[in-house]
Amino acid sequence: MASSLMPPTNPEPVSNQGPSASDPTTAAAAVSSNTPSGTISSSSKISTLADLRAISLKLYREFMLGAAQFICQKMQNDQNRLKEMMRKDRQDNG
């Protein structure tokens, strides 16, 4: 019985279309465009994602986009590695 959690056989490549949350210039622009002056700085402490979302919704979205892209890329790399291992096994034992 096939599981519904199986990855697609031909996944679409993950592209980096949006701004990166890890890019300091993007992060700074997001903060400055969405928060009142003086609300957040490089020394500000943000303890939770809820705090980040309350302070700057745009920066929160940038962060979540970056995290999602990282997860998708990691999954794609793992899938490619597994495919290569299976191909090599078929070649060695086939």
PDB file of N, CA, C and O in Angstrom:
ATOM      1  N   MET A   1       0.843  -1.185   0.000  1.00  0.00           N
ATOM      2  CA  MET A   1       0.000   0.000   0.000  1.00  0.00           C
ATOM      3  C   MET A   1       0.886   1.245   0.000  1.00  0.00           C
ATOM      4  O   MET A   1       1.769   1.374   0.847  1.00  0.00           O
ATOM      5  N   ALA A   2       0.660   2.147  -0.928  1.00  0.00           N
ATOM      6  CA  ALA A   2       1.474   3.358  -1.047  1.00  0.00           C
ATOM      7  C   ALA A   2       1.057   4.371   0.003  1.00  0.00           C
ATOM      8  O   ALA A   2      -0.131   4.567   0.262  1.00  0.00           O
ATOM      9  N   SER A   3       2.027   4.996   0.589  1.00  0.00           N
ATOM     10  CA  SER A   3       1.760   6.000   1.609  1.00  0.00           C
ATOM     11  C   SER A   3       1.478   7.344   0.950  1.00  0.00           C
ATOM     12  O   SER A   3       2.073   7.679  -0.074  1.00  0.00           O
ATOM     13  N   SER A   4       0.575   8.103   1.537  1.00  0.00           N
ATOM     14  CA  SER A   4       0.272   9.433   1.008  1.00  0.00           C
ATOM     15  C   SER A   4       1.364  10.433   1.374  1.00  0.00           C
ATOM     16  O   SER A   4       1.352  11.572   0.907  1.00  0.00           O
ATOM     17  N   LEU A   5       2.302  10.006   2.206  1.00  0.00           N
ATOM     18  CA  LEU A   5       3.381  10.896   2.619  1.00  0.00           C
ATOM     19  C   LEU A   5       4.615  10.759   1.742  1.00  0.00           C
ATOM     20  O   LEU A   5       5.636  11.391   2.012  1.00  0.00           O
ATOM     21  N   MET A   6       4.539   9.952   0.708  1.00  0.00           N
ATOM     22  CA  MET A   6       5.676   9.773  -0.186  1.00  0.00           C
ATOM     23  C   MET A   6       5.936  11.066  -0.953  1.00  0.00           C
ATOM     24  O   MET A   6       4.989  11.732  -1.370  1.00  0.00           O
ATOM     25  N   PRO A   7       7.206  11.432  -1.147  1.00  0.00           N
ATOM     26  CA  PRO A   7       7.519  12.649  -1.904  1.00  0.00           C
ATOM     27  C   PRO A   7       7.184  12.440  -3.379  1.00  0.00           C
ATOM     28  O   PRO A   7       7.185  11.307  -3.859  1.00  0.00           O
ATOM     29  N   PRO A   8       6.899  13.517  -4.097  1.00  0.00           N
ATOM     30  CA  PRO A   8       6.611  13.387  -5.520  1.00  0.00           C
ATOM     31  C   PRO A   8       7.819  12.830  -6.262  1.00  0.00           C
ATOM     32  O   PRO A   8       8.962  13.048  -5.862  1.00  0.00           O
ATOM     33  N   THR A   9       7.555  12.117  -7.337  1.00  0.00           N
ATOM     34  CA  THR A   9       8.650  11.505  -8.079  1.00  0.00           C
ATOM     35  C   THR A   9       9.464  12.533  -8.840  1.00  0.00           C
ATOM     36  O   THR A   9      10.670  12.353  -9.013  1.00  0.00           O
ATOM     37  N   ASN A  10       8.848  13.591  -9.291  1.00  0.00           N
ATOM     38  CA  ASN A  10       9.557  14.650 -10.027  1.00  0.00           C
ATOM     39  C   ASN A  10       9.283  15.996  -9.369  1.00  0.00           C
ATOM     40  O   ASN A  10       8.495  16.785  -9.889  1.00  0.00           O
ATOM     41  N   PRO A  11       9.926  16.271  -8.226  1.00  0.00           N
ATOM     42  CA  PRO A  11       9.650  17.544  -7.561  1.00  0.00           C
ATOM     43  C   PRO A  11      10.189  18.714  -8.371  1.00  0.00           C
ATOM     44  O   PRO A  11      11.197  18.605  -9.070  1.00  0.00           O
ATOM     45  N   GLU A  12       9.496  19.818  -8.255  1.00  0.00           N
ATOM     46  CA  GLU A  12       9.966  21.023  -8.927  1.00  0.00           C
ATOM     47  C   GLU A  12      11.156  21.575  -8.161  1.00  0.00           C
ATOM     48  O   GLU A  12      11.180  21.505  -6.932  1.00  0.00           O
ATOM     49  N   PRO A  13      12.139  22.119  -8.857  1.00  0.00           N
ATOM     50  CA  PRO A  13      13.298  22.668  -8.154  1.00  0.00           C
ATOM     51  C   PRO A  13      12.905  23.862  -7.296  1.00  0.00           C
ATOM     52  O   PRO A  13      12.032  24.650  -7.660  1.00  0.00           O
ATOM     53  N   VAL A  14      13.559  23.977  -6.163  1.00  0.00           N
ATOM     54  CA  VAL A  14      13.305  25.095  -5.260  1.00  0.00           C
ATOM     55  C   VAL A  14      14.111  26.282  -5.755  1.00  0.00           C
ATOM     56  O   VAL A  14      15.325  26.192  -5.942  1.00  0.00           O
ATOM     57  N   SER A  15      13.428  27.382  -5.962  1.00  0.00           N
ATOM     58  CA  SER A  15      14.144  28.566  -6.431  1.00  0.00           C
ATOM     59  C   SER A  15      14.140  29.631  -5.349  1.00  0.00           C
ATOM     60  O   SER A  15      13.225  29.696  -4.528  1.00  0.00           O
ATOM     61  N   ASN A  16      15.136  30.437  -5.355  1.00  0.00           N
ATOM     62  CA  ASN A  16      15.256  31.514  -4.393  1.00  0.00           C
ATOM     63  C   ASN A  16      14.640  32.767  -5.009  1.00  0.00           C
ATOM     64  O   ASN A  16      15.350  33.628  -5.529  1.00  0.00           O
ATOM     65  N   GLN A  17      13.315  32.858  -4.944  1.00  0.00           N
ATOM     66  CA  GLN A  17      12.623  33.955  -5.592  1.00  0.00           C
ATOM     67  C   GLN A  17      12.475  35.176  -4.703  1.00  0.00           C
ATOM     68  O   GLN A  17      12.508  36.310  -5.182  1.00  0.00           O
ATOM     69  N   GLY A  18      12.314  34.949  -3.427  1.00  0.00           N
ATOM     70  CA  GLY A  18      12.064  36.056  -2.528  1.00  0.00           C
ATOM     71  C   GLY A  18      13.334  36.555  -1.869  1.00  0.00           C
ATOM     72  O   GLY A  18      14.400  35.959  -2.025  1.00  0.00           O
ATOM     73  N   PRO A  19      13.219  37.648  -1.132  1.00  0.00           N
ATOM     74  CA  PRO A  19      14.375  38.153  -0.398  1.00  0.00           C
ATOM     75  C   PRO A  19      14.747  37.190   0.718  1.00  0.00           C
ATOM     76  O   PRO A  19      13.894  36.477   1.247  1.00  0.00           O
ATOM     77  N   SER A  20      15.991  37.175   1.061  1.00  0.00           N
ATOM     78  CA  SER A  20      16.482  36.255   2.077  1.00  0.00           C
ATOM     79  C   SER A  20      16.435  36.907   3.452  1.00  0.00           C
ATOM     80  O   SER A  20      16.855  38.050   3.630  1.00  0.00           O
ATOM     81  N   ALA A  21      15.917  36.158   4.419  1.00  0.00           N
ATOM     82  CA  ALA A  21      15.872  36.669   5.786  1.00  0.00           C
ATOM     83  C   ALA A  21      17.264  36.728   6.397  1.00  0.00           C
ATOM     84  O   ALA A  21      17.487  37.441   7.375  1.00  0.00           O
ATOM     85  N   SER A  22      18.198  35.981   5.823  1.00  0.00           N
ATOM     86  CA  SER A  22      19.553  35.999   6.363  1.00  0.00           C
ATOM     87  C   SER A  22      20.379  37.156   5.807  1.00  0.00           C
ATOM     88  O   SER A  22      21.476  37.420   6.298  1.00  0.00           O
ATOM     89  N   ASP A  23      19.871  37.842   4.798  1.00  0.00           N
ATOM     90  CA  ASP A  23      20.572  38.980   4.208  1.00  0.00           C
ATOM     91  C   ASP A  23      20.392  40.192   5.124  1.00  0.00           C
ATOM     92  O   ASP A  23      19.268  40.664   5.292  1.00  0.00           O
ATOM     93  N   PRO A  24      21.467  40.702   5.718  1.00  0.00           N
ATOM     94  CA  PRO A  24      21.307  41.800   6.677  1.00  0.00           C
ATOM     95  C   PRO A  24      20.703  43.058   6.067  1.00  0.00           C
ATOM     96  O   PRO A  24      20.009  43.799   6.764  1.00  0.00           O
ATOM     97  N   THR A  25      20.945  43.316   4.802  1.00  0.00           N
ATOM     98  CA  THR A  25      20.361  44.521   4.201  1.00  0.00           C
ATOM     99  C   THR A  25      18.856  44.358   4.042  1.00  0.00           C
ATOM    100  O   THR A  25      18.106  45.313   4.243  1.00  0.00           O
ATOM    101  N   THR A  26      18.409  43.171   3.688  1.00  0.00           N
ATOM    102  CA  THR A  26      16.976  42.920   3.572  1.00  0.00           C
ATOM    103  C   THR A  26      16.313  42.994   4.941  1.00  0.00           C
ATOM    104  O   THR A  26      15.255  43.602   5.098  1.00  0.00           O
ATOM    105  N   ALA A  27      16.945  42.371   5.926  1.00  0.00           N
ATOM    106  CA  ALA A  27      16.385  42.385   7.272  1.00  0.00           C
ATOM    107  C   ALA A  27      16.293  43.811   7.812  1.00  0.00           C
ATOM    108  O   ALA A  27      15.287  44.189   8.414  1.00  0.00           O
ATOM    109  N   ALA A  28      17.330  44.589   7.598  1.00  0.00           N
ATOM    110  CA  ALA A  28      17.313  45.973   8.079  1.00  0.00           C
ATOM    111  C   ALA A  28      16.235  46.785   7.379  1.00  0.00           C
ATOM    112  O   ALA A  28      15.557  47.597   8.009  1.00  0.00           O
ATOM    113  N   ALA A  29      16.075  46.569   6.082  1.00  0.00           N
ATOM    114  CA  ALA A  29      15.043  47.292   5.344  1.00  0.00           C
ATOM    115  C   ALA A  29      13.662  46.903   5.838  1.00  0.00           C
ATOM    116  O   ALA A  29      12.781  47.753   5.961  1.00  0.00           O
ATOM    117  N   ALA A  30      13.469  45.616   6.122  1.00  0.00           N
ATOM    118  CA  ALA A  30      12.172  45.154   6.605  1.00  0.00           C
ATOM    119  C   ALA A  30      11.843  45.777   7.951  1.00  0.00           C
ATOM    120  O   ALA A  30      10.707  46.189   8.187  1.00  0.00           O
ATOM    121  N   VAL A  31      12.832  45.848   8.834  1.00  0.00           N
ATOM    122  CA  VAL A  31      12.600  46.431  10.155  1.00  0.00           C
ATOM    123  C   VAL A  31      12.321  47.916  10.044  1.00  0.00           C
ATOM    124  O   VAL A  31      11.365  48.413  10.639  1.00  0.00           O
ATOM    125  N   SER A  32      13.141  48.627   9.292  1.00  0.00           N
ATOM    126  CA  SER A  32      12.979  50.072   9.229  1.00  0.00           C
ATOM    127  C   SER A  32      11.700  50.481   8.526  1.00  0.00           C
ATOM    128  O   SER A  32      11.151  51.543   8.817  1.00  0.00           O
ATOM    129  N   SER A  33      11.206  49.648   7.591  1.00  0.00           N
ATOM    130  CA  SER A  33       9.998  50.028   6.870  1.00  0.00           C
ATOM    131  C   SER A  33       8.734  49.646   7.612  1.00  0.00           C
ATOM    132  O   SER A  33       7.647  50.079   7.229  1.00  0.00           O
ATOM    133  N   ASN A  34       8.844  48.841   8.675  1.00  0.00           N
ATOM    134  CA  ASN A  34       7.637  48.331   9.307  1.00  0.00           C
ATOM    135  C   ASN A  34       7.579  48.582  10.807  1.00  0.00           C
ATOM    136  O   ASN A  34       6.673  48.074  11.468  1.00  0.00           O
ATOM    137  N   THR A  35       8.503  49.342  11.363  1.00  0.00           N
ATOM    138  CA  THR A  35       8.481  49.624  12.788  1.00  0.00           C
ATOM    139  C   THR A  35       8.704  51.103  13.020  1.00  0.00           C
ATOM    140  O   THR A  35       9.369  51.770  12.226  1.00  0.00           O
ATOM    141  N   PRO A  36       8.152  51.614  14.102  1.00  0.00           N
ATOM    142  CA  PRO A  36       8.409  53.010  14.440  1.00  0.00           C
ATOM    143  C   PRO A  36       9.879  53.221  14.770  1.00  0.00           C
ATOM    144  O   PRO A  36      10.562  52.294  15.203  1.00  0.00           O
ATOM    145  N   SER A  37      10.353  54.412  14.571  1.00  0.00           N
ATOM    146  CA  SER A  37      11.755  54.738  14.818  1.00  0.00           C
ATOM    147  C   SER A  37      12.122  54.449  16.268  1.00  0.00           C
ATOM    148  O   SER A  37      11.425  54.869  17.192  1.00  0.00           O
ATOM    149  N   GLY A  38      13.243  53.715  16.462  1.00  0.00           N
ATOM    150  CA  GLY A  38      13.725  53.435  17.796  1.00  0.00           C
ATOM    151  C   GLY A  38      13.130  52.201  18.441  1.00  0.00           C
ATOM    152  O   GLY A  38      13.522  51.857  19.556  1.00  0.00           O
ATOM    153  N   THR A  39      12.203  51.521  17.792  1.00  0.00           N
ATOM    154  CA  THR A  39      11.568  50.360  18.392  1.00  0.00           C
ATOM    155  C   THR A  39      12.491  49.161  18.453  1.00  0.00           C
ATOM    156  O   THR A  39      12.486  48.434  19.446  1.00  0.00           O
ATOM    157  N   ILE A  40      13.282  48.936  17.420  1.00  0.00           N
ATOM    158  CA  ILE A  40      14.157  47.769  17.361  1.00  0.00           C
ATOM    159  C   ILE A  40      15.513  48.192  16.828  1.00  0.00           C
ATOM    160  O   ILE A  40      15.612  49.066  15.968  1.00  0.00           O
ATOM    161  N   SER A  41      16.554  47.562  17.349  1.00  0.00           N
ATOM    162  CA  SER A  41      17.908  47.847  16.878  1.00  0.00           C
ATOM    163  C   SER A  41      18.700  46.548  16.884  1.00  0.00           C
ATOM    164  O   SER A  41      18.163  45.492  17.217  1.00  0.00           O
ATOM    165  N   SER A  42      19.965  46.623  16.518  1.00  0.00           N
ATOM    166  CA  SER A  42      20.804  45.427  16.475  1.00  0.00           C
ATOM    167  C   SER A  42      21.015  44.837  17.865  1.00  0.00           C
ATOM    168  O   SER A  42      21.380  43.668  17.987  1.00  0.00           O
ATOM    169  N   SER A  43      20.795  45.619  18.904  1.00  0.00           N
ATOM    170  CA  SER A  43      20.961  45.104  20.268  1.00  0.00           C
ATOM    171  C   SER A  43      19.643  44.664  20.901  1.00  0.00           C
ATOM    172  O   SER A  43      19.622  44.239  22.056  1.00  0.00           O
ATOM    173  N   SER A  44      18.539  44.764  20.149  1.00  0.00           N
ATOM    174  CA  SER A  44      17.243  44.344  20.674  1.00  0.00           C
ATOM    175  C   SER A  44      17.219  42.844  20.886  1.00  0.00           C
ATOM    176  O   SER A  44      17.798  42.092  20.102  1.00  0.00           O
ATOM    177  N   LYS A  45      16.549  42.407  21.944  1.00  0.00           N
ATOM    178  CA  LYS A  45      16.420  40.985  22.230  1.00  0.00           C
ATOM    179  C   LYS A  45      14.992  40.553  21.918  1.00  0.00           C
ATOM    180  O   LYS A  45      14.024  41.075  22.472  1.00  0.00           O
ATOM    181  N   ILE A  46      14.894  39.582  21.013  1.00  0.00           N
ATOM    182  CA  ILE A  46      13.593  39.037  20.639  1.00  0.00           C
ATOM    183  C   ILE A  46      13.599  37.586  21.079  1.00  0.00           C
ATOM    184  O   ILE A  46      14.387  36.786  20.574  1.00  0.00           O
ATOM    185  N   SER A  47      12.725  37.239  22.018  1.00  0.00           N
ATOM    186  CA  SER A  47      12.749  35.911  22.626  1.00  0.00           C
ATOM    187  C   SER A  47      11.954  34.868  21.841  1.00  0.00           C
ATOM    188  O   SER A  47      12.336  33.698  21.807  1.00  0.00           O
ATOM    189  N   THR A  48      10.867  35.276  21.221  1.00  0.00           N
ATOM    190  CA  THR A  48      10.010  34.309  20.544  1.00  0.00           C
ATOM    191  C   THR A  48       9.613  34.830  19.166  1.00  0.00           C
ATOM    192  O   THR A  48       9.764  36.012  18.860  1.00  0.00           O
ATOM    193  N   LEU A  49       9.106  33.926  18.354  1.00  0.00           N
ATOM    194  CA  LEU A  49       8.592  34.343  17.049  1.00  0.00           C
ATOM    195  C   LEU A  49       7.380  35.251  17.211  1.00  0.00           C
ATOM    196  O   LEU A  49       7.139  36.127  16.380  1.00  0.00           O
ATOM    197  N   ALA A  50       6.621  35.043  18.274  1.00  0.00           N
ATOM    198  CA  ALA A  50       5.468  35.921  18.538  1.00  0.00           C
ATOM    199  C   ALA A  50       5.937  37.352  18.785  1.00  0.00           C
ATOM    200  O   ALA A  50       5.302  38.304  18.332  1.00  0.00           O
ATOM    201  N   ASP A  51       7.057  37.503  19.509  1.00  0.00           N
ATOM    202  CA  ASP A  51       7.626  38.837  19.734  1.00  0.00           C
ATOM    203  C   ASP A  51       8.054  39.468  18.409  1.00  0.00           C
ATOM    204  O   ASP A  51       7.782  40.639  18.147  1.00  0.00           O
ATOM    205  N   LEU A  52       8.724  38.673  17.585  1.00  0.00           N
ATOM    206  CA  LEU A  52       9.179  39.176  16.287  1.00  0.00           C
ATOM    207  C   LEU A  52       7.988  39.599  15.439  1.00  0.00           C
ATOM    208  O   LEU A  52       8.013  40.650  14.800  1.00  0.00           O
ATOM    209  N   ARG A  53       6.948  38.777  15.438  1.00  0.00           N
ATOM    210  CA  ARG A  53       5.755  39.085  14.652  1.00  0.00           C
ATOM    211  C   ARG A  53       5.085  40.371  15.147  1.00  0.00           C
ATOM    212  O   ARG A  53       4.604  41.175  14.348  1.00  0.00           O
ATOM    213  N   ALA A  54       5.060  40.555  16.455  1.00  0.00           N
ATOM    214  CA  ALA A  54       4.444  41.759  17.018  1.00  0.00           C
ATOM    215  C   ALA A  54       5.261  43.002  16.693  1.00  0.00           C
ATOM    216  O   ALA A  54       4.700  44.073  16.462  1.00  0.00           O
ATOM    217  N   ILE A  55       6.582  42.866  16.675  1.00  0.00           N
ATOM    218  CA  ILE A  55       7.449  44.013  16.415  1.00  0.00           C
ATOM    219  C   ILE A  55       7.466  44.372  14.935  1.00  0.00           C
ATOM    220  O   ILE A  55       7.334  45.539  14.568  1.00  0.00           O
ATOM    221  N   SER A  56       7.631  43.352  14.085  1.00  0.00           N
ATOM    222  CA  SER A  56       7.732  43.629  12.657  1.00  0.00           C
ATOM    223  C   SER A  56       7.176  42.446  11.868  1.00  0.00           C
ATOM    224  O   SER A  56       7.838  41.419  11.716  1.00  0.00           O
ATOM    225  N   LEU A  57       5.982  42.600  11.383  1.00  0.00           N
ATOM    226  CA  LEU A  57       5.335  41.540  10.618  1.00  0.00           C
ATOM    227  C   LEU A  57       6.113  41.237   9.342  1.00  0.00           C
ATOM    228  O   LEU A  57       6.219  40.079   8.940  1.00  0.00           O
ATOM    229  N   LYS A  58       6.653  42.262   8.708  1.00  0.00           N
ATOM    230  CA  LYS A  58       7.404  42.054   7.478  1.00  0.00           C
ATOM    231  C   LYS A  58       8.686  41.261   7.739  1.00  0.00           C
ATOM    232  O   LYS A  58       9.012  40.350   6.977  1.00  0.00           O
ATOM    233  N   LEU A  59       9.410  41.594   8.797  1.00  0.00           N
ATOM    234  CA  LEU A  59      10.621  40.858   9.142  1.00  0.00           C
ATOM    235  C   LEU A  59      10.279  39.418   9.525  1.00  0.00           C
ATOM    236  O   LEU A  59      11.007  38.491   9.170  1.00  0.00           O
ATOM    237  N   TYR A  60       9.175  39.227  10.249  1.00  0.00           N
ATOM    238  CA  TYR A  60       8.718  37.883  10.609  1.00  0.00           C
ATOM    239  C   TYR A  60       8.471  37.054   9.348  1.00  0.00           C
ATOM    240  O   TYR A  60       8.889  35.900   9.266  1.00  0.00           O
ATOM    241  N   ARG A  61       7.801  37.638   8.384  1.00  0.00           N
ATOM    242  CA  ARG A  61       7.526  36.928   7.130  1.00  0.00           C
ATOM    243  C   ARG A  61       8.822  36.593   6.392  1.00  0.00           C
ATOM    244  O   ARG A  61       8.959  35.500   5.843  1.00  0.00           O
ATOM    245  N   GLU A  62       9.761  37.520   6.378  1.00  0.00           N
ATOM    246  CA  GLU A  62      11.067  37.275   5.745  1.00  0.00           C
ATOM    247  C   GLU A  62      11.785  36.114   6.433  1.00  0.00           C
ATOM    248  O   GLU A  62      12.358  35.252   5.766  1.00  0.00           O
ATOM    249  N   PHE A  63      11.752  36.092   7.751  1.00  0.00           N
ATOM    250  CA  PHE A  63      12.379  35.025   8.517  1.00  0.00           C
ATOM    251  C   PHE A  63      11.733  33.681   8.198  1.00  0.00           C
ATOM    252  O   PHE A  63      12.433  32.695   7.965  1.00  0.00           O
ATOM    253  N   MET A  64      10.416  33.637   8.186  1.00  0.00           N
ATOM    254  CA  MET A  64       9.703  32.384   7.918  1.00  0.00           C
ATOM    255  C   MET A  64       9.956  31.913   6.487  1.00  0.00           C
ATOM    256  O   MET A  64      10.094  30.713   6.247  1.00  0.00           O
ATOM    257  N   LEU A  65      10.017  32.834   5.548  1.00  0.00           N
ATOM    258  CA  LEU A  65      10.317  32.478   4.161  1.00  0.00           C
ATOM    259  C   LEU A  65      11.713  31.863   4.057  1.00  0.00           C
ATOM    260  O   LEU A  65      11.900  30.853   3.380  1.00  0.00           O
ATOM    261  N   GLY A  66      12.679  32.467   4.723  1.00  0.00           N
ATOM    262  CA  GLY A  66      14.038  31.933   4.720  1.00  0.00           C
ATOM    263  C   GLY A  66      14.102  30.548   5.349  1.00  0.00           C
ATOM    264  O   GLY A  66      14.786  29.662   4.838  1.00  0.00           O
ATOM    265  N   ALA A  67      13.392  30.360   6.455  1.00  0.00           N
ATOM    266  CA  ALA A  67      13.378  29.048   7.111  1.00  0.00           C
ATOM    267  C   ALA A  67      12.733  28.000   6.209  1.00  0.00           C
ATOM    268  O   ALA A  67      13.236  26.881   6.103  1.00  0.00           O
ATOM    269  N   ALA A  68      11.633  28.349   5.565  1.00  0.00           N
ATOM    270  CA  ALA A  68      10.950  27.408   4.666  1.00  0.00           C
ATOM    271  C   ALA A  68      11.835  27.045   3.478  1.00  0.00           C
ATOM    272  O   ALA A  68      11.886  25.882   3.077  1.00  0.00           O
ATOM    273  N   GLN A  69      12.523  28.019   2.919  1.00  0.00           N
ATOM    274  CA  GLN A  69      13.419  27.743   1.787  1.00  0.00           C
ATOM    275  C   GLN A  69      14.568  26.843   2.208  1.00  0.00           C
ATOM    276  O   GLN A  69      14.975  25.965   1.446  1.00  0.00           O
ATOM    277  N   PHE A  70      15.091  27.044   3.398  1.00  0.00           N
ATOM    278  CA  PHE A  70      16.163  26.193   3.898  1.00  0.00           C
ATOM    279  C   PHE A  70      15.681  24.753   4.052  1.00  0.00           C
ATOM    280  O   PHE A  70      16.377  23.816   3.659  1.00  0.00           O
ATOM    281  N   ILE A  71      14.494  24.580   4.622  1.00  0.00           N
ATOM    282  CA  ILE A  71      13.940  23.234   4.814  1.00  0.00           C
ATOM    283  C   ILE A  71      13.706  22.552   3.474  1.00  0.00           C
ATOM    284  O   ILE A  71      14.044  21.381   3.306  1.00  0.00           O
ATOM    285  N   CYS A  72      13.130  23.275   2.521  1.00  0.00           N
ATOM    286  CA  CYS A  72      12.870  22.698   1.197  1.00  0.00           C
ATOM    287  C   CYS A  72      14.176  22.295   0.500  1.00  0.00           C
ATOM    288  O   CYS A  72      14.252  21.226  -0.106  1.00  0.00           O
ATOM    289  N   GLN A  73      15.180  23.131   0.585  1.00  0.00           N
ATOM    290  CA  GLN A  73      16.467  22.820  -0.045  1.00  0.00           C
ATOM    291  C   GLN A  73      17.107  21.609   0.615  1.00  0.00           C
ATOM    292  O   GLN A  73      17.658  20.748  -0.070  1.00  0.00           O
ATOM    293  N   LYS A  74      17.039  21.537   1.939  1.00  0.00           N
ATOM    294  CA  LYS A  74      17.596  20.393   2.668  1.00  0.00           C
ATOM    295  C   LYS A  74      16.876  19.108   2.264  1.00  0.00           C
ATOM    296  O   LYS A  74      17.518  18.081   2.043  1.00  0.00           O
ATOM    297  N   MET A  75      15.554  19.158   2.167  1.00  0.00           N
ATOM    298  CA  MET A  75      14.791  17.983   1.763  1.00  0.00           C
ATOM    299  C   MET A  75      15.157  17.560   0.343  1.00  0.00           C
ATOM    300  O   MET A  75      15.288  16.369   0.061  1.00  0.00           O
ATOM    301  N   GLN A  76      15.318  18.522  -0.537  1.00  0.00           N
ATOM    302  CA  GLN A  76      15.685  18.209  -1.923  1.00  0.00           C
ATOM    303  C   GLN A  76      17.079  17.580  -1.979  1.00  0.00           C
ATOM    304  O   GLN A  76      17.288  16.615  -2.714  1.00  0.00           O
ATOM    305  N   ASN A  77      18.023  18.106  -1.221  1.00  0.00           N
ATOM    306  CA  ASN A  77      19.371  17.542  -1.186  1.00  0.00           C
ATOM    307  C   ASN A  77      19.350  16.115  -0.637  1.00  0.00           C
ATOM    308  O   ASN A  77      20.030  15.235  -1.166  1.00  0.00           O
ATOM    309  N   ASP A  78      18.574  15.887   0.418  1.00  0.00           N
ATOM    310  CA  ASP A  78      18.465  14.542   0.991  1.00  0.00           C
ATOM    311  C   ASP A  78      17.834  13.572  -0.001  1.00  0.00           C
ATOM    312  O   ASP A  78      18.268  12.427  -0.118  1.00  0.00           O
ATOM    313  N   GLN A  79      16.813  14.031  -0.712  1.00  0.00           N
ATOM    314  CA  GLN A  79      16.161  13.186  -1.701  1.00  0.00           C
ATOM    315  C   GLN A  79      17.127  12.839  -2.837  1.00  0.00           C
ATOM    316  O   GLN A  79      17.165  11.693  -3.285  1.00  0.00           O
ATOM    317  N   ASN A  80      17.896  13.803  -3.297  1.00  0.00           N
ATOM    318  CA  ASN A  80      18.876  13.543  -4.356  1.00  0.00           C
ATOM    319  C   ASN A  80      19.954  12.571  -3.892  1.00  0.00           C
ATOM    320  O   ASN A  80      20.396  11.712  -4.655  1.00  0.00           O
ATOM    321  N   ARG A  81      20.372  12.711  -2.638  1.00  0.00           N
ATOM    322  CA  ARG A  81      21.377  11.796  -2.087  1.00  0.00           C
ATOM    323  C   ARG A  81      20.808  10.376  -2.013  1.00  0.00           C
ATOM    324  O   ARG A  81      21.504   9.418  -2.348  1.00  0.00           O
ATOM    325  N   LEU A  82      19.563  10.231  -1.582  1.00  0.00           N
ATOM    326  CA  LEU A  82      18.923   8.919  -1.515  1.00  0.00           C
ATOM    327  C   LEU A  82      18.776   8.309  -2.905  1.00  0.00           C
ATOM    328  O   LEU A  82      19.030   7.119  -3.091  1.00  0.00           O
ATOM    329  N   LYS A  83      18.370   9.115  -3.877  1.00  0.00           N
ATOM    330  CA  LYS A  83      18.251   8.616  -5.254  1.00  0.00           C
ATOM    331  C   LYS A  83      19.593   8.106  -5.767  1.00  0.00           C
ATOM    332  O   LYS A  83      19.655   7.070  -6.429  1.00  0.00           O
ATOM    333  N   GLU A  84      20.658   8.825  -5.467  1.00  0.00           N
ATOM    334  CA  GLU A  84      21.993   8.417  -5.908  1.00  0.00           C
ATOM    335  C   GLU A  84      22.415   7.119  -5.230  1.00  0.00           C
ATOM    336  O   GLU A  84      23.004   6.249  -5.871  1.00  0.00           O
ATOM    337  N   MET A  85      22.119   6.980  -3.943  1.00  0.00           N
ATOM    338  CA  MET A  85      22.441   5.747  -3.242  1.00  0.00           C
ATOM    339  C   MET A  85      21.670   4.565  -3.830  1.00  0.00           C
ATOM    340  O   MET A  85      22.231   3.483  -4.002  1.00  0.00           O
ATOM    341  N   MET A  86      20.402   4.763  -4.136  1.00  0.00           N
ATOM    342  CA  MET A  86      19.590   3.693  -4.718  1.00  0.00           C
ATOM    343  C   MET A  86      20.087   3.344  -6.120  1.00  0.00           C
ATOM    344  O   MET A  86      20.125   2.169  -6.485  1.00  0.00           O
ATOM    345  N   ARG A  87      20.463   4.338  -6.898  1.00  0.00           N
ATOM    346  CA  ARG A  87      20.994   4.097  -8.238  1.00  0.00           C
ATOM    347  C   ARG A  87      22.286   3.293  -8.164  1.00  0.00           C
ATOM    348  O   ARG A  87      22.489   2.353  -8.932  1.00  0.00           O
ATOM    349  N   LYS A  88      23.159   3.673  -7.229  1.00  0.00           N
ATOM    350  CA  LYS A  88      24.428   2.963  -7.091  1.00  0.00           C
ATOM    351  C   LYS A  88      24.184   1.524  -6.629  1.00  0.00           C
ATOM    352  O   LYS A  88      24.861   0.607  -7.093  1.00  0.00           O
ATOM    353  N   ASP A  89      23.234   1.317  -5.731  1.00  0.00           N
ATOM    354  CA  ASP A  89      22.916  -0.027  -5.259  1.00  0.00           C
ATOM    355  C   ASP A  89      22.392  -0.890  -6.405  1.00  0.00           C
ATOM    356  O   ASP A  89      22.787  -2.048  -6.540  1.00  0.00           O
ATOM    357  N   ARG A  90      21.513  -0.338  -7.221  1.00  0.00           N
ATOM    358  CA  ARG A  90      20.989  -1.089  -8.377  1.00  0.00           C
ATOM    359  C   ARG A  90      22.125  -1.452  -9.330  1.00  0.00           C
ATOM    360  O   ARG A  90      22.166  -2.551  -9.884  1.00  0.00           O
ATOM    361  N   GLN A  91      23.043  -0.509  -9.508  1.00  0.00           N
ATOM    362  CA  GLN A  91      24.169  -0.732 -10.423  1.00  0.00           C
ATOM    363  C   GLN A  91      25.099  -1.829  -9.865  1.00  0.00           C
ATOM    364  O   GLN A  91      25.563  -2.685 -10.618  1.00  0.00           O
ATOM    365  N   ASP A  92      25.363  -1.802  -8.575  1.00  0.00           N
ATOM    366  CA  ASP A  92      26.256  -2.778  -7.950  1.00  0.00           C
ATOM    367  C   ASP A  92      25.619  -4.166  -7.819  1.00  0.00           C
ATOM    368  O   ASP A  92      26.309  -5.177  -7.944  1.00  0.00           O
ATOM    369  N   ASN A  93      24.329  -4.218  -7.573  1.00  0.00           N
ATOM    370  CA  ASN A  93      23.652  -5.482  -7.321  1.00  0.00           C
ATOM    371  C   ASN A  93      22.766  -5.944  -8.488  1.00  0.00           C
ATOM    372  O   ASN A  93      22.187  -7.029  -8.431  1.00  0.00           O
ATOM    373  N   GLY A  94      22.661  -5.151  -9.507  1.00  0.00           N
ATOM    374  CA  GLY A  94      21.739  -5.454 -10.601  1.00  0.00           C
ATOM    375  C   GLY A  94      22.326  -6.299 -11.600  1.00  0.00           C
ATOM    376  O   GLY A  94      21.670  -6.640 -12.584  1.00  0.00           O
TER     377      GLY A  94
END
